[in-house]
Amino acid sequence: MTHNEKFQLNDGSSLPKIGLGTVNIQGAIGVNSMLTAVEENGYRLIDTSTNYHNEGAVGEAIRRSTIPREQLIISSKLPGAAHDYDKAISMIQESLYRIGIDYFDKYLIHWPLPMQGKYVEAWRALIDAQKFGLIKTIGVSNFLAEHLERIIEETGVTPATNQIERHPYFNNKELVETNKKYGIVTEAWSPFGREINDVLENETIKEIGEKYGKSPAQVIMRWNLQNDVLIIPKSSSAERQKENLEVYDFELTDEDLEAIDSLDKGEPGRVEDQHPNEYEEYV
């Protein structure tokens, strides 16, 4: 097993099992961090979003990189302000222009925003953008079972991936199973729970790591992989980037997996109380 392992998607394409998250990675420092990730540490999937305000940095890293464009997988997300069909198509084009690429390898609707009620319209825009050659693989982010069911029923097109909040304090297990039911690969954002909780200091996870000579972060990465979840850890540190890939030389036991699952706190475990039926992302 190597960090080059991939998930096969329902549209016939594939994705690396580990990608690079880029939220808050911006400017010249961000460009250098992304270059280190792809040039030195072997990352190929770069996950960004219009609302990360770093598409320019992603584009600059691509231009400076010696890795051929066709070997890089660039993923971005549609912001809530662009759920209208025409706005969505224009936003996708503008993002491509900002990054300086001809197509997205993967593109997601960032949040469903059910109170706005336009996520089906936004999904139709992604379906057409794929037909236009602007996107290779289309998916969603933070979609619950009812959102998935509606877009599939109304368009006949199933997302390839669903990027959701998932970490030991909010394992989102039911939604992971829903994704599997539809043949959708789950992607985990904020797999380490961000800085606002202490998941990396959790004694259960630390004890499991000590058995294998691994860090808490590596244990969490392995927990996700063994649950068939694609992981998008953010790191601007070269050492952390490398560490996050060194998770294929050990395997957690069923008891380990159950112990980590037991840390789930349900809704209170969300990192920023961002419930997909309530969170308003209009910027």
N, C-alpha and C positions, 0 to 999 in steps of 0.2 A: 504494500500500500504506500502511495506517495501523495504529495500535495498536488499532483497533477490529476488526481481522480476527479471524475465528473458525474453530474447527475444528468440522466437522459430526460428530456422534457416531452410533454404530450404533443408538441408541434414538430418533433423530429430533430430538434437542435439539442445542444448540451451546454452545461455551464460548469465551471470549476466548483468544487464543494466549499471552497473558501474564497471570499472576495475581500476587497479593501474598502471599508467605509471611509467617507471623506467629510462628514459633517464637521464644521469648524476648522477644516484644513484648507487654508486660503493663502493667497499671495505668493511671494517668492519662497517662503518657508514651505508652503504647501506644495509648490511645484517640486522642490527638492525632495520632499518626503515621498511624493508619488513616484518620482524617478527612482528613488532608492527601493521602493516597493517592487517596481517592475523590473528594474535592471539588476539589482543585487539579490533580492529575495524571491523573485519568481512569480509574483502576483500577476494575474492576467485579467481579472475581473475588477473594474473600478466602478464603484457605486456612488453616483452623485445625485443632485436634484437641483432644479431651478431655485428652490428656496434655500439651498445651501450657499448660494451666492459665490460659487467657486468654479463655475463652468469654464471661465477663462483660464484658471489655473490648471484645470484638467486638460484643456486644449493645449496649453503650453507644454505640459508634461508629455503629451502625446507627440508633439512636434520635436521635442528634444530627445525623445527616447530612440534607442537603436532597435527596439523591438518593432517588427513590421506591424502596421495598423491592423492587418487581418488576423493577427494573433492576439490582439487586445479586445476585450469585451467591455464596451462602454455602456453603462446603464444610467438612465436618468428618470425623472418623475414629473408628472403633470401637476402643477399647483392648483389649488382650489379656485383661484381667480379665473381659471381657463377651462371650466367644465362645459361651457357652451361649445357646440360642435366647431364653428368657425374659429373661435378663439383657441380651441385646442389644437387645430391643425396649424394655425399661425404660430402658436407657442412652441410646438415641436420643431417647426422650421427655424424659428429664431434661436432656439437652443442649439440646434445643429450649427447655425452660423456662428454663434458665440464660441462654441468649442472648436469649430473649424473642421468638422467631419461631414461626410456625406450621408451617413445613416447611423442610427443607434442600434447596437446589437440587442439591447433590451430596454424597454420603456414601460413604466408603470403609472397608474393613477395613484397619486400619493395618499389621498384620503377619500373615503366615499362621500362624506358630507351629506348624509341623508336628509337633513333639514333643508338643504339647498335643493335636493331632489333631482340632480342632473347627472348622476354618475353613469346612468345607462347611455345618455347622450355622449358623455365623455368616452365611454367604452366604444361606442360606434365610431368615434373619431379615431381611436387607436387602431381599430380594425381596418379602417380605410387607409390610415397612414401606413400600415403594414403593406396593404395592397399597392400603395404608391411607391413603395421601396424606401420609405423613410425610417422604418423600424423592422428589425428581423424577428424579434420575439416580443410579444406583448403580455403584460401581466398587470397585477394590481398590488396595492399595499394597504394594510389595515382594513381589509374587507372581511366582514363577518359572514356567517353562513347565509343569512337572508340576503345580503348584498350579492354574494356569489350566485345564489340561486336565481335571483332576478336577472342579472346580466346574461347568464347562460340561457335562461328560458326565453328572454326577449331578443337575443341576437343569435343564438345557436353556436356561439364561440366561447370556449372555456379558456380562462387565463392559463398561461404556462406556469406562472409563479404567483405567490401571494406573500409579500414581505410583511411580517408582523412583529409586534413586540414579543420577545421570548427570552427569558433568563430564569435562573432558579427560583426567584421570588415571584415570578409570574410566568409559569411554564406554558400557559395558553394551550394546554394539551387537547382540549376539545376542538379548538380551531385547527390544530395540526391534523387531527384525525379527519375533520371535515375536508381539509385540503386533499388529504390522501384519497378520500372517497371520490372526489372529482378528478383525481389524477393530476393534481396541482402540487408542484414542489413548494414546500414552505421555506422561506428565507427568514432568518432571525436578525432583526435590528437590535442594537444595544444589548448584545448577548451577555455583557458583563454588568448590566444594570445602570450604567453611567455612574457619575461620581456621587449621586445623591443617595445611594444606598451602599451597604457594606458587604455586598455579596462576595467580593474578592477576599474579604476577611472572615468569611463564615467558617466556623470551626469544622463543620462536617465536610465541607469541600476541601479545606486545608488538610484534614486527616486523610481523605481519599488520595489527595495529591502526594502526600508523604509516602504512601504505599508504593507508588510508581516512580517516585523521584520527579514529580511534575508539579508545576505551579497551579494555583487555583484557576487561573485563566485557561490553562491547557486542559484541565479537568472539565471545565464548562464547554470548551470547544469539542472535546471528545463526546461528552453527553449529547450534544446536538448532533454530531455526525452519526452516532449510533441510533439516533431517532430519525435519521434520514432528513435532517434539516440542514440547508445551506446556510453558512454563517457569514455575516458581514461585520467583522470587528473593525472598529476605527482605531488607527494608531499612527502617530506621526513619528514614532521612535523606531529606528532601524532594528534595534534589539527586540523590541516588542513585536514588530512585524515578523521577524524571523521566528520568535518563540511561538507565535500563534499558528505557524505552519508545522511545528514539530509535534504533531499529535497523532501520527500514524504508526508509532512504534510501541503503542500499548493499547489495551482494551479494557474498558470498565466491565465489571461483573454485573449481573442482574441486581445484586444487592446494592452495588454502588449506584446504579441508575435509580433504583427505588428510593434510596436515601436522598438523592438530589431532588427527585420528584416531590418528596415529602416536605421540602422547604417552601413549596408554593404557598403564597399568602392570598391568592385570589385577587379580587379587584383592588384591595389596598396595596398590593404589590406592584402596581403599575408605577413606572418611574416618574411620570409627570401627570398622572391622573388623566391621560388622554384616551378616553373611551371613544371608539370609532362612531358611536351613535350620537355623541355629544360634542366632540372636538370640532371647532370651527377653524378651518385653515383657508382663509380667503386671500391671503397675500401671495 
